[in-house]
Structures are given as C-alpha cells and as structure tokens.
C-alpha cells in the first residue's frame, strides 16, 4: 500500500484474544464496546482480525452493537466475512497438500486440527479428541459442537473439500521445533505458518495456512477494496500472529500485555505500546484517535 504523511485514520483493525478481550472471560468490556461504537459513528471503519474462525468470533462481536456490515478477518486471514456472514474473501489449502500434512504432523503430538469454511459439526476435524483435550481442554469444550473425529485424519478429505486452515499445538519449545522442521521440509514453500504464543501457559498454537496468507495480507486486500492508503490504517494486536497485520498498517499498536520479547521488538520497530488488555488498552487508543483526530470526547 502507498503511504502519505498527513492522512487521518479511516480504518482500525483489531485482534480479539489478548487485545479486545480481558485475560479472563469472553466478554468485551463496556469501555471497549463504547469506544468501538463511537469510532464507527465518527466514520472510522472497525475491522476485527482474529485467529479464531468466524463461528467462534462473531458471537463475541455481535453484542458490541456494531453494524452488520462490519468486516471480520478470521482464521488468521484466510476467511473474510461481514458480521452478517456475507463472504468477502477466502483462501483454500489444496486438498492433496492437507492430506499430506496429516501424516507429516503426527510426529508433533497428534493435535492436528483442520478448519473448513462450513457450518456445524465437521467445521473442525481432528483425529483424537482425547489427545487434543489434554493440550487445550478449554478450547475443546468451547468448540465441541463443531468438532468431528475422523480416523485416520486423511479421510477428512475423501470428499475433496479443501480446508482453510490447519493447526497443531504444544509447548513453546515443541512448536518452535515443529515450525523449524516444516521450514526445512518440502512443505516450506507450499504453506504459511503463524504462531500464537502464550509464555505464561507454556503453550503455542501453530497455524498452517495456504501460502502467502496472514491477517496482514487480508487487511491489505481489504484496504485496496476501500481505496485506503497505509497511513489511513491503524492495527492493534498482542501476539506473533498479529505482526504481519501490524507491519501492514501505518499506525501499528502493540498491547502492553504482549510478551516481553515481542514488546522489545515492537519498541525497536517504533510501534506504539498501548496499555494492557485488562486496562481497556484498545479503548484508550481509540479515545486518543477520536480526541486528537476528530475532536470527539468519549462519553463515560
């Protein structure tokens, strides 16, 4: 995207987990909700960009009260829909590649999940509910009605339906090793990888996408549709899977609850550091934008 120095912010792209959401619970705070609505009322487009799939993200956003045309970039960039569910963009992983990955990924603990862009049970396909539950029990319980067990996992592709996303999870060290192995494998040029790391829990989720896709790429595609320049876009996130999105925005904002390693990188890159998610950091940033750019005061 081209740049110019004097552009006002016309679009704000915001991550969900660790950014809009508090550290505990799944309810967006009233201050964050109010700031989002005020930004929208002031003519700034709000975009939600998340590693969650659409069905796992939309119920969190609906109560905010944003318009149904609000854009959700989901599955780390591979599916873009409106809040009303209208599909705007989708990237698919070739079926044969996904089938090959089933065998290759078994060495990393049997936690492979494939996501399909469809509704209901079978949107998430796994080989072993027991093994995945042992790693990410809360996620399994929250998504159980969408999960289908298929053994062997390769049979999930018998109907030649292509997934939008693959995922494995484990400790930080395990997923670093998994990513390094994939980077030195024949898959390296045929997939895209993004980690979401939780150091306090010693947990990392490694998403495997079609090549060339990320939250940042999806945001850039949306910006081109809107005719927006890079300097007219703000992005707010807290984790490694947000970095491409932050780099694509003229106004990158990293949450104060990001890992120390990522905070150090963000400062070195000149990114703004916001207050933490538990301090309504998103709202504080948006309030500053409304005050400084539009002379709008947020009503308490």
N, C-alpha and C positions, 0 to 999 in steps of 0.2 A: 504493500500500500504506500502511496506517496505521502509526504509529510509537508506541513507548513507550521510555522511557529505560533501563529496568533489564533488558531482555531479554538472554538469553545467545545466543551464535551457534549456530544449528542447521543452517545450510547455508553452504557455501563454494563459490562459483562461480569457476572458474579458467581462464584463457586457456592456450593451448598455446605457440605460437611466441613467443619472446622472454620467456616467463613460466615455464612448466614446463620447456621445452627450453632447453639451453645455446645459446650463439651459434653453435657449430659442432657438427654432428651431429644425429642424430634419436633419441637415447637419453636418456630421463629419468633423472637421477642417482639413485643408491641412497638418498641422504638425502631427496630429494623423494618417492621412492616410499614410503619408510618413514613419512614424516610423513602422507602421504595415507592409508595403511593404518591408522595409529594414530588418525587423526581419525575414520575410518569405524568403527573398533572402539569408539571412545568415544561413538558415536551421532550424530556430525555427518555430515550428508549431503554428499558430494562431488559437484559437478556440473562437467563440462568444457564450456566455452563457447568456440567457435573459429570462425574464418572458413573453415577447411577444411570440405570436405564430409565426410559420415560415413565413406565408404570410405577416405578419406585421413587420417582422425583415429583411428578405432578401433584400427588395428594399433599405434599408438603407446601407447595406453592399456591394452590387454589385458595386456601384461607387468607392469604395476604390481601386479596382483593384487587389484583392486577387485571388488566383487560385480557380477554381470551385470546387476543392476537399476540400476546407476549410469547417470545421465542424461547424454547428450551433446547439447548445443545446437550445431548445426553450420550451415554455410553462412551465418554471421553472423546466425543466429536463425531462418531460415526452415524448418529441419527439426530436430525434437527427437525423438531415439530413445533407447532404453536401449542399454547396451553390448552386449546380446544381439541388438540390431537391431530391437526392437519399436518401431513408430512411435507417438509420443505426440501430435505436432502437426506440421502442415505448412502453409506458405503458398505459394500459386502465383501467378506472374505471368500475367495473361491472355495468351493466345496472340497475339492481334492486336497487343497492345502490344509484345510481344517481337519480333514480325515488323517492326513499325515502327522499333524501336530498331536493327535490323540496318543499315538504310540510314543512320540518323542518326549512328551511331557509327563508320562507316567513315572519317570525317574525322580520327579520332584514332589512326591508325596501323595499322589492320587487326588489332588484337589482341583483338577481341571473343571472349569465351567465354560460352556458356550452359551452365548446370548443370541436369541433370534428376535427379529423385529416382528413379533406377532403377539396376540393377546391370549392370556390364560395359561393353564398348565402346559408346560413344554416351552415356555418362553426362555426358561433356564434349564439346561440339560447337563446332568452330571453323571458320573459313573458310580460314586459311592457317597450316599448321604452321610453315612457314619464317619468316613474319613474327613469330609468337609466340615461336618458338625464339630469335630474335635479341634479344628483350627479356628473357625469363625461361627460359633454357635448362635450368637445374636443375629447375624446376617441370615443364617439358615432359617431361624424361626420367623424372622420378619418376611422372608420370601418363600416360605414353604409351599404356599398355594400355587406358585408359578414354577416350582421345581419338578422335573421329571427325571427319574433314574433310568439310565439306558446302559445295558451291559452286553457286549463291550461298547464303549463310548462311540466307536466308529459307526455303529448302527444308527446313530442320531442323524446321519447324513444319507441314509438309504433312499430318502425321497428327493435327494438332490436339492434340498433347500439350503441356501447359504446363510451363515451366521453373520452378525455384525461385530462380534467381539468374542475373544477368548480370554480366560483369566486363570491364573494359579495364585496361590497364596502360601505364606510360610513365614519363618523368621526373617529378619532383615538380612542376615548372612545367607540364608538359603535362597532368597530371591535375588540377591546380588550374584550368587553363583549360577542361578538359573538364567539370569539375563546375560551373564558373561558367556555361558555355554551357547545360548541361542545366537549371540552376536558372532560367534566363531563357527556356526553351523551353516549348512546350506540354506537355512531359513532366513539368514541375516538380511538379505536384500528383498525378501518377499513378505516381511511383516514390519510392523511398527510396535515399539514397546514403550510403556509408560508405567513407572512405579508410583504408588501412593503409599507413603511410609509413615508408620506410627511408632516412633522410637520408644515411647513410654511403655507400649504394649509389646515391644519387640515383634511387630507384625508388619508385613509388607504385602500389598496386592500388586501383582504384575499383570497389567492388561496387555493383551496381544491383539493388535488391530490390523486392518488392511494397510499396506504400505502408504506412507505419506499422509496419514490422518492423525489428528490431535484436536484438542479444544482450540488451539491457535489457528489451525487450518480452517476449521469450521467457522470460527469468528471472522477470519479474513474473507471467506466466501460470502458470509452474510453482509459484511461491510461493503463488498463490491456491489452486491444487490442494492444496497441502500445508497450507494454513491458516496460513502463516507471515507474520509482520509484517516490515516493512522492517528494523527493528533486530535481527532474528534472522538477517540475511543479511550475509555478507562476500563481496566480489568482488575478484579480483586480476587485473590486466591491465597491459599495457605500451604500447598503441598507441591511435590515434584511434578505431579501430573498437570499442574497449573502453569508450569514455567513457559511452555510454548505459547499459551494464551497471553501471559504477562509480557513476553517478549514481542508479541504482535501488536500490543496496544501502545499508544503514545503516552499513556498515563498508567503505568503499572503500579499496583498497590499490593504489598505483601502483608498478610496479617501478622500481628505481633506474637501469636501463638505458634507460628511456624517453627520448625526445628532450628536449633542454633546454627547448624551447618548451612541450612537454606537462608536463614537470616543474614549470615555473613556474606553469602553470595549475593543476596539481594542488595545489601548495602554497597558491595563492590560494584554492582551494576547500576547503582544510582536510583534504585527503586524506592518509592515511599514506603515507610513502615507504619502500618495502622495499629491502633490499639487492638487487643486480643478479641477473639470472638465472644468471650464471656463478658467483655466490656462494650458490647454492641459496636465493635470497630467499623463494621460496614455502615451503620447509621451515622457514625461520627464523620466518616469520609464523605458520604453523600450530603450531609448537612453543610460541610465545608464547601462543597461544589455549589450547592444551592445558594449559599450566602455570598460567596465570592464571585460567582459567575452570573447569577441571576438576581442577586439581592433579595432572596426569598428567605424568610426566617421560618424554621421548623416549629410548628405549634406543639407545645408539650401537652 
